[in-house]
Amino acid sequence: MKLVSKNSASGIEKKLDQNIAHAKLVEESRKKARIVGHEDPTTAQVKARKTREKNLAVWLRYYLADAFCDDWSPDHRKILKKIIHLIKHGGLFAEAMPRGQGKSTICKGTALYVILVGLRKFVMPIAATGELALETLDFVKLQLMENERLHRDYPHVTTYARATGNKAIKANNQLRADGTGSGIEWSKKAVVLPSVLDSKGKPYPSNGAIVETHGLTGAVRGRTRVDKTLKIIRPDFVLLDDPQTRESSESISQCNMRERIITGDVLGLAGPRKKISAIMPCTIVRNGDLADRFLNHKLHPEWQGETCSLVMKWPEAQETLWKEYQEIYKEAVADGRGFGEATKFYKLNREEMDAGSLMSWDERVRDGEISALQTAENLLLETGDQFWAEYQNDPKELSSSMYKLTTDHVCNHATLMRPLDIPEDSTFLVGFADINRVGLHWCMAGFAQDMTCHVPAYGKWPAGKAELYKENANEKESGAGIYNGLMQLCDKLEATQFMQADERKKIDLFLIDRGFRKDVVSRFCNFARLTKRYSFEILPAKGSSNTKYRVAKNTLIGRQYEGCHKRKPANKGESPYIQQNSCVWREAAQRAFLGAPGGSGGCTLHRVPNKNGHLPFAQQIVVERLLDKVMIDGVWNYKWTELFGKQNDYMDALTGCWVAAACCGLSASGAPVIKKKKKIANVVIGKRRK
């Protein structure tokens, strides 16, 4: 055993003490480096700041001078006045302004204003997508870090924002002078302002204010945060910045979904006791889209709505001198000479060309142009029909459809045949049921060999105003309602006597839409197949657009039919189902009403007491319009649109009947049904011939 001398021991202790002292010094240095402090502005600066805070229009023009360098238009002032009122008192406001008029920038600036002034504590910018929502947060971050005017008047926020270096880890480790955390958060999707005290030891109104972004179709429901005192904070100010994409605006179903999210999930964010404030800057892309709905006081009276246009009144010479201007402009620009010649023409005739016009914002003049009216006229030339949506918030109707189908066309195809009777030449009797909460819309149809169709019956189950299940039903209740409804409808059809030449005609095939609650539809179809409760075959059906319709050999059951096929289910326990090309058969079903009643390949309806007896049915047949049909890479691309606010359940049911007829082997071309003969082996008693 080796002994350590006293001198050596004291040397080791001294070295340990030095190491500990050094570690403490390093720790103190690191801690000191994390401490951030600020100096309050002078009394005069604070007084001037508070004066500006009383007026949102003044505040935005002063602190965001680069973004708002021109005078406000009357529309701007009207909208800003409404915004500040709803911020202070709660409420909902939708504003449609021309593109480039600054509606989104006003929205972003307002988010910055409310958190710095302390008017709202939890701001949630929501956009059509999560990526677009981040633009508001990035704007707030940039202003807090780079804006010198904000730094001079709000150093109790900007000093701490700048110290983060735009890095979340620095924000997490940031300390106040007393060694406690500053409370700032600086993440990708959220910012929380620091909680600090002024020179008198009082907290600032902005302390702990939150900006957290989300995409509209993301998980926005029930968003909350917990502050340092363990108090739950809910969003109290929502910025719905253009909550629709161009794609979603063209889709009725996507508009419906986004409308439900806004009215349900978004407006419930503040909780049961606080009135939420929400601003929705938007553009009407087409009539009946999401923006158009929330700007409609009849559809959404809870929302204040303002629709502004670039041109409030067109000039008297719009069809004369401005037509000449357009020709000069087009020719010169196409030739590469620019629009200088058109501008010279405008200068020479300006007084007459301006007469009668009224612009919403006289300051909106682009470089090289000499008036807001000329800018608008040039935009009209550059953007064509899109000008009316983007700058006037008054979109033109979409281009005319490939064929014009009216309710008169459909109603005029009523015949003298009694309900439940089908023509003698009908080869098959088929049906289809479309499912939604209010009921099962069903249709029966007899088809001749050339696919001439006759509808002997259609309806809704349960009839009248009765529904399959209540609006607030849970998944179990809705499933039970659908299952029971399907059984009751099929029981009714089984008992119904469809007649053909004084003989009962049995149903050959009945399809059920599985696009909604396919689990319930599969369960019912399996039950019907296994129990043989019905004399007719019942199968689920799923529609696809023409570009998405595919036939995979490994899932195909039997042979492929025209525009449809029977396929194996993807999951165990599900029923086999019919996959259909909805575009092909929807067009066929609609075109069947364009020819003479009773013509080959057409569609007729059963007798009704009066001319308008089939009108409710007809109104749903014409809801969808085929705008265009183009061959791309050997595949037809269909472009459909729907009339806003109208049902199309009977259209889906009738289309499904055409699919069912195809599944029975019929063809739109009128070709005869070709059935494959079964191969029978030659058998000799006692031997099997090779």
SEVEX-206637 format. One line per field, with one value per residue (C-alpha): residue number from 0; residue in three letters; x, y negated, z. Coordinates in steps of 0.5 Angstrom, whole numbers, plus 500, padded with zeros to 3 digits. Layout:
<rs>
k	c(NUM; ...)
r	c(ala; ...)
c1	c(X; ...)
c2	c(Y; ...)
c3	c(Z; ...)
</rs>
This chain:
<rs>
k	c(0; 1; 2; 3; 4; 5; 6; 7; 8; 9; 10; 11; 12; 13; 14; 15; 16; 17; 18; 19; 20; 21; 22; 23; 24; 25; 26; 27; 28; 29; 30; 31; 32; 33; 34; 35; 36; 37; 38; 39; 40; 41; 42; 43; 44; 45; 46; 47; 48; 49; 50; 51; 52; 53; 54; 55; 56; 57; 58; 59; 60; 61; 62; 63; 64; 65; 66; 67; 68; 69; 70; 71; 72; 73; 74; 75; 76; 77; 78; 79; 80; 81; 82; 83; 84; 85; 86; 87; 88; 89; 90; 91; 92; 93; 94; 95; 96; 97; 98; 99; 100; 101; 102; 103; 104; 105; 106; 107; 108; 109; 110; 111; 112; 113; 114; 115; 116; 117; 118; 119; 120; 121; 122; 123; 124; 125; 126; 127; 128; 129; 130; 131; 132; 133; 134; 135; 136; 137; 138; 139; 140; 141; 142; 143; 144; 145; 146; 147; 148; 149; 150; 151; 152; 153; 154; 155; 156; 157; 158; 159; 160; 161; 162; 163; 164; 165; 166; 167; 168; 169; 170; 171; 172; 173; 174; 175; 176; 177; 178; 179; 180; 181; 182; 183; 184; 185; 186; 187; 188; 189; 190; 191; 192; 193; 194; 195; 196; 197; 198; 199; 200; 201; 202; 203; 204; 205; 206; 207; 208; 209; 210; 211; 212; 213; 214; 215; 216; 217; 218; 219; 220; 221; 222; 223; 224; 225; 226; 227; 228; 229; 230; 231; 232; 233; 234; 235; 236; 237; 238; 239; 240; 241; 242; 243; 244; 245; 246; 247; 248; 249; 250; 251; 252; 253; 254; 255; 256; 257; 258; 259; 260; 261; 262; 263; 264; 265; 266; 267; 268; 269; 270; 271; 272; 273; 274; 275; 276; 277; 278; 279; 280; 281; 282; 283; 284; 285; 286; 287; 288; 289; 290; 291; 292; 293; 294; 295; 296; 297; 298; 299; 300; 301; 302; 303; 304; 305; 306; 307; 308; 309; 310; 311; 312; 313; 314; 315; 316; 317; 318; 319; 320; 321; 322; 323; 324; 325; 326; 327; 328; 329; 330; 331; 332; 333; 334; 335; 336; 337; 338; 339; 340; 341; 342; 343; 344; 345; 346; 347; 348; 349; 350; 351; 352; 353; 354; 355; 356; 357; 358; 359; 360; 361; 362; 363; 364; 365; 366; 367; 368; 369; 370; 371; 372; 373; 374; 375; 376; 377; 378; 379; 380; 381; 382; 383; 384; 385; 386; 387; 388; 389; 390; 391; 392; 393; 394; 395; 396; 397; 398; 399; 400; 401; 402; 403; 404; 405; 406; 407; 408; 409; 410; 411; 412; 413; 414; 415; 416; 417; 418; 419; 420; 421; 422; 423; 424; 425; 426; 427; 428; 429; 430; 431; 432; 433; 434; 435; 436; 437; 438; 439; 440; 441; 442; 443; 444; 445; 446; 447; 448; 449; 450; 451; 452; 453; 454; 455; 456; 457; 458; 459; 460; 461; 462; 463; 464; 465; 466; 467; 468; 469; 470; 471; 472; 473; 474; 475; 476; 477; 478; 479; 480; 481; 482; 483; 484; 485; 486; 487; 488; 489; 490; 491; 492; 493; 494; 495; 496; 497; 498; 499; 500; 501; 502; 503; 504; 505; 506; 507; 508; 509; 510; 511; 512; 513; 514; 515; 516; 517; 518; 519; 520; 521; 522; 523; 524; 525; 526; 527; 528; 529; 530; 531; 532; 533; 534; 535; 536; 537; 538; 539; 540; 541; 542; 543; 544; 545; 546; 547; 548; 549; 550; 551; 552; 553; 554; 555; 556; 557; 558; 559; 560; 561; 562; 563; 564; 565; 566; 567; 568; 569; 570; 571; 572; 573; 574; 575; 576; 577; 578; 579; 580; 581; 582; 583; 584; 585; 586; 587; 588; 589; 590; 591; 592; 593; 594; 595; 596; 597; 598; 599; 600; 601; 602; 603; 604; 605; 606; 607; 608; 609; 610; 611; 612; 613; 614; 615; 616; 617; 618; 619; 620; 621; 622; 623; 624; 625; 626; 627; 628; 629; 630; 631; 632; 633; 634; 635; 636; 637; 638; 639; 640; 641; 642; 643; 644; 645; 646; 647; 648; 649; 650; 651; 652; 653; 654; 655; 656; 657; 658; 659; 660; 661; 662; 663; 664; 665; 666; 667; 668; 669; 670; 671; 672; 673; 674; 675; 676; 677; 678; 679; 680; 681; 682; 683; 684; 685; 686; 687; 688; 689)
r	c(met; lys; leu; val; ser; lys; asn; ser; ala; ser; gly; ile; glu; lys; lys; leu; asp; gln; asn; ile; ala; his; ala; lys; leu; val; glu; glu; ser; arg; lys; lys; ala; arg; ile; val; gly; his; glu; asp; pro; thr; thr; ala; gln; val; lys; ala; arg; lys; thr; arg; glu; lys; asn; leu; ala; val; trp; leu; arg; tyr; tyr; leu; ala; asp; ala; phe; cys; asp; asp; trp; ser; pro; asp; his; arg; lys; ile; leu; lys; lys; ile; ile; his; leu; ile; lys; his; gly; gly; leu; phe; ala; glu; ala; met; pro; arg; gly; gln; gly; lys; ser; thr; ile; cys; lys; gly; thr; ala; leu; tyr; val; ile; leu; val; gly; leu; arg; lys; phe; val; met; pro; ile; ala; ala; thr; gly; glu; leu; ala; leu; glu; thr; leu; asp; phe; val; lys; leu; gln; leu; met; glu; asn; glu; arg; leu; his; arg; asp; tyr; pro; his; val; thr; thr; tyr; ala; arg; ala; thr; gly; asn; lys; ala; ile; lys; ala; asn; asn; gln; leu; arg; ala; asp; gly; thr; gly; ser; gly; ile; glu; trp; ser; lys; lys; ala; val; val; leu; pro; ser; val; leu; asp; ser; lys; gly; lys; pro; tyr; pro; ser; asn; gly; ala; ile; val; glu; thr; his; gly; leu; thr; gly; ala; val; arg; gly; arg; thr; arg; val; asp; lys; thr; leu; lys; ile; ile; arg; pro; asp; phe; val; leu; leu; asp; asp; pro; gln; thr; arg; glu; ser; ser; glu; ser; ile; ser; gln; cys; asn; met; arg; glu; arg; ile; ile; thr; gly; asp; val; leu; gly; leu; ala; gly; pro; arg; lys; lys; ile; ser; ala; ile; met; pro; cys; thr; ile; val; arg; asn; gly; asp; leu; ala; asp; arg; phe; leu; asn; his; lys; leu; his; pro; glu; trp; gln; gly; glu; thr; cys; ser; leu; val; met; lys; trp; pro; glu; ala; gln; glu; thr; leu; trp; lys; glu; tyr; gln; glu; ile; tyr; lys; glu; ala; val; ala; asp; gly; arg; gly; phe; gly; glu; ala; thr; lys; phe; tyr; lys; leu; asn; arg; glu; glu; met; asp; ala; gly; ser; leu; met; ser; trp; asp; glu; arg; val; arg; asp; gly; glu; ile; ser; ala; leu; gln; thr; ala; glu; asn; leu; leu; leu; glu; thr; gly; asp; gln; phe; trp; ala; glu; tyr; gln; asn; asp; pro; lys; glu; leu; ser; ser; ser; met; tyr; lys; leu; thr; thr; asp; his; val; cys; asn; his; ala; thr; leu; met; arg; pro; leu; asp; ile; pro; glu; asp; ser; thr; phe; leu; val; gly; phe; ala; asp; ile; asn; arg; val; gly; leu; his; trp; cys; met; ala; gly; phe; ala; gln; asp; met; thr; cys; his; val; pro; ala; tyr; gly; lys; trp; pro; ala; gly; lys; ala; glu; leu; tyr; lys; glu; asn; ala; asn; glu; lys; glu; ser; gly; ala; gly; ile; tyr; asn; gly; leu; met; gln; leu; cys; asp; lys; leu; glu; ala; thr; gln; phe; met; gln; ala; asp; glu; arg; lys; lys; ile; asp; leu; phe; leu; ile; asp; arg; gly; phe; arg; lys; asp; val; val; ser; arg; phe; cys; asn; phe; ala; arg; leu; thr; lys; arg; tyr; ser; phe; glu; ile; leu; pro; ala; lys; gly; ser; ser; asn; thr; lys; tyr; arg; val; ala; lys; asn; thr; leu; ile; gly; arg; gln; tyr; glu; gly; cys; his; lys; arg; lys; pro; ala; asn; lys; gly; glu; ser; pro; tyr; ile; gln; gln; asn; ser; cys; val; trp; arg; glu; ala; ala; gln; arg; ala; phe; leu; gly; ala; pro; gly; gly; ser; gly; gly; cys; thr; leu; his; arg; val; pro; asn; lys; asn; gly; his; leu; pro; phe; ala; gln; gln; ile; val; val; glu; arg; leu; leu; asp; lys; val; met; ile; asp; gly; val; trp; asn; tyr; lys; trp; thr; glu; leu; phe; gly; lys; gln; asn; asp; tyr; met; asp; ala; leu; thr; gly; cys; trp; val; ala; ala; ala; cys; cys; gly; leu; ser; ala; ser; gly; ala; pro; val; ile; lys; lys; lys; lys; lys; ile; ala; asn; val; val; ile; gly; lys; arg; arg; lys)
c1	c(500; 503; 502; 501; 504; 501; 504; 501; 494; 494; 496; 490; 485; 488; 487; 480; 478; 481; 477; 470; 471; 473; 466; 462; 465; 464; 457; 456; 459; 454; 448; 450; 450; 443; 440; 437; 434; 431; 431; 424; 423; 422; 415; 414; 415; 410; 405; 406; 406; 399; 396; 398; 395; 388; 387; 389; 389; 394; 398; 399; 401; 406; 410; 409; 410; 414; 407; 402; 406; 400; 394; 388; 382; 375; 374; 380; 378; 371; 374; 379; 374; 370; 376; 378; 371; 370; 377; 375; 368; 368; 364; 365; 368; 369; 372; 373; 378; 381; 387; 393; 389; 393; 388; 392; 398; 392; 391; 398; 399; 393; 395; 402; 398; 393; 399; 403; 398; 395; 388; 388; 392; 392; 392; 391; 392; 389; 390; 387; 394; 399; 404; 400; 399; 406; 406; 403; 408; 414; 411; 410; 417; 421; 417; 419; 427; 428; 423; 427; 420; 417; 424; 424; 417; 416; 423; 420; 418; 423; 429; 428; 426; 432; 436; 433; 437; 431; 433; 428; 434; 436; 429; 428; 434; 433; 433; 431; 435; 433; 435; 428; 426; 423; 418; 419; 417; 420; 418; 416; 409; 408; 411; 410; 412; 416; 413; 417; 416; 417; 422; 416; 415; 409; 407; 406; 400; 403; 406; 405; 401; 401; 401; 400; 399; 394; 392; 384; 384; 389; 387; 384; 379; 380; 386; 389; 395; 397; 401; 406; 400; 397; 391; 388; 388; 384; 384; 380; 382; 382; 385; 382; 386; 384; 381; 380; 385; 383; 382; 377; 373; 371; 369; 362; 364; 370; 367; 362; 367; 371; 364; 363; 370; 369; 362; 364; 371; 374; 368; 368; 376; 374; 370; 363; 364; 368; 366; 371; 373; 375; 377; 376; 380; 378; 377; 370; 373; 366; 359; 357; 364; 367; 368; 361; 357; 360; 359; 352; 348; 342; 346; 351; 347; 352; 358; 359; 361; 364; 365; 369; 371; 377; 372; 366; 363; 366; 367; 362; 367; 368; 365; 368; 374; 377; 375; 380; 385; 385; 386; 392; 395; 394; 397; 403; 404; 404; 409; 414; 413; 410; 404; 407; 402; 396; 398; 399; 392; 389; 393; 390; 383; 383; 378; 373; 375; 375; 368; 363; 368; 369; 375; 375; 383; 385; 392; 393; 397; 402; 409; 408; 401; 398; 391; 388; 383; 388; 391; 384; 383; 390; 389; 382; 386; 392; 387; 381; 375; 379; 379; 372; 374; 380; 379; 372; 369; 364; 366; 363; 359; 364; 364; 358; 357; 358; 350; 344; 340; 334; 328; 324; 328; 327; 320; 318; 320; 314; 310; 303; 306; 303; 308; 311; 310; 316; 316; 316; 323; 326; 331; 333; 330; 335; 336; 341; 340; 344; 346; 346; 343; 336; 335; 336; 334; 333; 331; 329; 330; 328; 333; 332; 338; 340; 340; 334; 332; 325; 324; 318; 319; 324; 323; 326; 326; 324; 319; 317; 321; 323; 331; 335; 338; 339; 344; 348; 348; 354; 357; 353; 347; 348; 350; 344; 340; 343; 343; 335; 334; 337; 333; 326; 327; 330; 324; 319; 322; 322; 314; 313; 310; 313; 310; 312; 306; 301; 307; 311; 318; 323; 329; 335; 341; 340; 347; 348; 353; 358; 362; 359; 359; 362; 362; 355; 353; 358; 355; 348; 350; 353; 347; 343; 347; 348; 341; 338; 333; 331; 330; 335; 342; 345; 352; 355; 358; 364; 364; 371; 372; 375; 382; 382; 378; 383; 382; 387; 387; 389; 382; 377; 372; 369; 369; 370; 364; 363; 365; 365; 367; 366; 372; 375; 374; 381; 379; 377; 370; 368; 363; 365; 363; 362; 367; 364; 367; 362; 364; 362; 355; 353; 354; 350; 344; 344; 344; 339; 334; 336; 333; 326; 322; 322; 328; 334; 338; 334; 330; 323; 319; 313; 306; 305; 298; 301; 306; 311; 310; 317; 320; 323; 327; 329; 332; 337; 338; 341; 345; 351; 354; 359; 363; 369; 371; 378; 383; 389; 394; 389; 384; 378; 378; 372; 370; 364; 361; 355; 350; 351; 346; 342; 342; 344; 342; 337; 342; 347; 341; 340; 347; 347; 342; 346; 352; 347; 345; 352; 354; 348; 352; 349; 353; 351; 353; 347; 351; 348; 350; 355; 355; 361; 359; 361; 366; 363; 368; 366; 365; 364; 362; 367; 372; 374; 376; 383)
c2	c(500; 493; 487; 480; 475; 469; 464; 469; 469; 462; 461; 465; 462; 455; 457; 460; 453; 450; 454; 453; 446; 446; 450; 445; 439; 443; 444; 437; 435; 439; 437; 430; 431; 433; 427; 422; 415; 409; 402; 399; 393; 386; 383; 379; 385; 389; 384; 383; 391; 391; 386; 390; 396; 393; 393; 400; 396; 391; 397; 401; 395; 393; 400; 403; 397; 402; 406; 400; 394; 392; 388; 393; 393; 392; 400; 401; 396; 399; 406; 404; 401; 407; 411; 407; 407; 415; 415; 411; 414; 421; 423; 426; 422; 424; 420; 421; 416; 416; 419; 415; 410; 412; 417; 422; 417; 413; 420; 421; 414; 415; 421; 417; 411; 415; 419; 413; 409; 414; 414; 422; 427; 433; 432; 438; 436; 442; 443; 447; 452; 452; 449; 443; 442; 441; 435; 431; 434; 432; 425; 424; 427; 423; 416; 418; 419; 414; 408; 402; 398; 404; 405; 398; 398; 405; 407; 411; 416; 415; 415; 422; 424; 422; 426; 432; 432; 435; 441; 445; 448; 441; 439; 445; 443; 436; 432; 426; 422; 425; 432; 435; 437; 431; 435; 434; 440; 440; 446; 448; 447; 443; 436; 434; 427; 427; 425; 420; 414; 406; 402; 401; 409; 409; 414; 412; 413; 417; 422; 429; 428; 434; 434; 442; 444; 449; 452; 452; 459; 461; 462; 456; 458; 457; 453; 451; 449; 448; 442; 442; 441; 448; 444; 447; 442; 443; 439; 433; 430; 434; 431; 435; 433; 436; 442; 445; 447; 447; 454; 455; 449; 453; 459; 458; 464; 460; 454; 457; 461; 454; 450; 456; 455; 447; 447; 453; 454; 447; 443; 447; 446; 441; 445; 444; 438; 433; 430; 432; 426; 429; 425; 429; 425; 429; 429; 432; 436; 439; 438; 442; 444; 443; 436; 434; 438; 434; 428; 429; 426; 431; 437; 435; 429; 430; 427; 420; 420; 414; 416; 411; 410; 406; 403; 400; 397; 398; 392; 390; 391; 399; 401; 396; 392; 398; 403; 399; 399; 406; 408; 403; 406; 413; 412; 408; 413; 419; 416; 414; 407; 407; 403; 396; 394; 396; 391; 386; 387; 387; 380; 377; 379; 380; 375; 379; 385; 384; 381; 385; 389; 390; 394; 397; 395; 389; 390; 397; 396; 400; 398; 395; 394; 387; 389; 394; 395; 396; 401; 405; 405; 408; 413; 415; 416; 420; 425; 426; 429; 430; 422; 422; 427; 425; 417; 416; 422; 423; 430; 431; 438; 443; 445; 448; 455; 460; 461; 457; 462; 458; 461; 460; 465; 470; 469; 469; 477; 479; 484; 487; 493; 495; 494; 501; 503; 504; 505; 512; 511; 510; 516; 514; 510; 507; 502; 498; 494; 488; 487; 481; 479; 476; 483; 488; 485; 491; 492; 498; 499; 504; 504; 507; 510; 504; 501; 497; 495; 494; 492; 495; 493; 489; 486; 484; 489; 487; 483; 476; 472; 478; 480; 486; 483; 476; 471; 472; 480; 483; 488; 494; 491; 488; 495; 499; 493; 495; 503; 502; 498; 502; 508; 505; 502; 509; 512; 507; 508; 516; 515; 510; 513; 510; 512; 514; 516; 518; 522; 521; 519; 521; 516; 519; 514; 509; 505; 500; 495; 496; 490; 488; 493; 499; 503; 503; 504; 510; 513; 512; 515; 521; 522; 522; 527; 532; 532; 532; 527; 524; 527; 522; 521; 515; 512; 506; 501; 496; 491; 488; 482; 484; 483; 487; 493; 499; 506; 511; 518; 520; 517; 518; 523; 526; 522; 515; 511; 504; 499; 503; 510; 514; 514; 518; 514; 511; 513; 520; 520; 515; 516; 517; 511; 507; 502; 497; 492; 486; 481; 486; 488; 481; 478; 484; 483; 476; 476; 481; 475; 471; 475; 477; 480; 488; 487; 493; 492; 487; 486; 486; 485; 488; 484; 478; 475; 468; 465; 463; 470; 472; 465; 466; 472; 468; 463; 468; 471; 464; 462; 464; 461; 464; 458; 462; 468; 469; 475; 474; 480; 485; 483; 479; 473; 471; 464; 464; 458; 458; 453; 450; 452; 458; 465; 470; 477; 479; 478; 482; 488; 487; 488; 494; 497; 496; 499; 505; 506; 507; 512; 516; 516; 510; 505; 498; 500; 505; 511; 517; 521; 526; 531; 536; 543; 548; 553; 560; 566; 572; 578; 585; 590; 593; 588; 581; 579; 575)
c3	c(500; 498; 503; 500; 503; 507; 501; 496; 499; 500; 492; 490; 494; 492; 484; 486; 489; 483; 478; 482; 482; 474; 473; 477; 473; 467; 469; 472; 465; 461; 465; 465; 457; 457; 461; 457; 459; 456; 457; 457; 452; 454; 457; 450; 446; 450; 450; 442; 442; 446; 441; 435; 439; 439; 432; 428; 421; 424; 427; 421; 417; 422; 424; 417; 413; 408; 407; 407; 404; 400; 403; 405; 401; 403; 403; 407; 412; 413; 414; 419; 423; 423; 425; 431; 433; 433; 436; 442; 443; 439; 433; 426; 419; 412; 407; 400; 397; 390; 389; 391; 395; 402; 405; 407; 409; 414; 417; 419; 421; 425; 429; 430; 433; 438; 441; 442; 445; 449; 446; 445; 448; 444; 436; 431; 424; 420; 412; 407; 408; 414; 410; 408; 415; 417; 412; 418; 423; 419; 418; 425; 427; 422; 424; 431; 429; 424; 425; 428; 429; 433; 437; 439; 442; 444; 447; 452; 446; 441; 445; 447; 440; 437; 442; 440; 433; 430; 434; 438; 443; 445; 446; 451; 455; 455; 462; 465; 470; 476; 473; 471; 464; 460; 458; 450; 445; 438; 435; 427; 429; 435; 438; 445; 447; 453; 460; 463; 468; 467; 471; 476; 477; 473; 467; 460; 456; 451; 456; 454; 448; 443; 436; 433; 426; 423; 417; 416; 415; 420; 428; 430; 434; 442; 441; 448; 452; 459; 462; 468; 473; 470; 467; 461; 455; 449; 442; 442; 436; 429; 422; 417; 411; 405; 407; 401; 395; 388; 388; 394; 391; 385; 389; 393; 397; 400; 400; 405; 409; 410; 412; 417; 420; 420; 423; 428; 430; 429; 432; 438; 440; 445; 449; 452; 456; 451; 445; 439; 434; 427; 421; 414; 408; 402; 395; 391; 386; 383; 385; 391; 394; 401; 401; 397; 402; 408; 405; 404; 410; 408; 409; 415; 418; 424; 419; 417; 410; 406; 398; 395; 387; 384; 379; 382; 376; 369; 364; 359; 354; 356; 349; 345; 346; 351; 345; 341; 347; 347; 340; 340; 347; 344; 337; 341; 346; 342; 337; 343; 343; 350; 352; 351; 345; 348; 354; 349; 346; 353; 355; 348; 350; 358; 359; 355; 357; 365; 364; 369; 372; 379; 382; 389; 390; 386; 389; 386; 380; 377; 374; 367; 368; 369; 373; 377; 371; 366; 371; 372; 364; 363; 368; 365; 358; 362; 366; 362; 365; 372; 373; 375; 380; 383; 382; 382; 387; 382; 378; 371; 371; 368; 361; 358; 359; 353; 353; 356; 360; 363; 368; 362; 358; 364; 365; 358; 358; 362; 359; 360; 363; 370; 376; 377; 370; 365; 357; 354; 351; 358; 359; 366; 372; 376; 382; 386; 393; 395; 402; 406; 413; 411; 407; 402; 395; 391; 383; 379; 372; 366; 361; 354; 350; 347; 354; 353; 360; 363; 370; 373; 380; 385; 392; 398; 404; 409; 406; 407; 412; 416; 417; 418; 424; 428; 426; 433; 432; 434; 430; 433; 432; 425; 423; 426; 422; 416; 416; 419; 413; 408; 410; 410; 403; 401; 404; 401; 394; 395; 396; 390; 384; 378; 372; 365; 360; 366; 369; 375; 373; 378; 380; 377; 381; 386; 388; 394; 394; 399; 399; 406; 411; 407; 413; 414; 407; 407; 413; 410; 403; 406; 411; 404; 401; 406; 409; 402; 404; 398; 391; 388; 388; 392; 392; 394; 389; 389; 384; 381; 376; 369; 370; 377; 374; 374; 373; 377; 374; 381; 384; 378; 380; 373; 367; 366; 364; 360; 365; 371; 374; 380; 385; 391; 397; 400; 407; 410; 412; 407; 401; 394; 390; 384; 382; 377; 372; 374; 369; 363; 366; 369; 362; 359; 364; 363; 355; 355; 356; 350; 345; 343; 349; 347; 343; 342; 348; 352; 358; 360; 366; 369; 368; 373; 375; 372; 368; 374; 378; 376; 377; 384; 381; 375; 379; 382; 375; 372; 378; 375; 369; 364; 362; 358; 356; 353; 351; 354; 353; 351; 357; 357; 362; 365; 368; 372; 376; 381; 382; 389; 394; 390; 392; 387; 390; 385; 379; 383; 384; 376; 374; 379; 375; 368; 372; 374; 367; 365; 370; 367; 361; 357; 353; 351; 344; 344; 343; 345; 351; 350; 355; 355; 355; 360; 358; 359; 360; 355; 360; 358; 364; 368; 364; 363; 356; 356)
</rs>
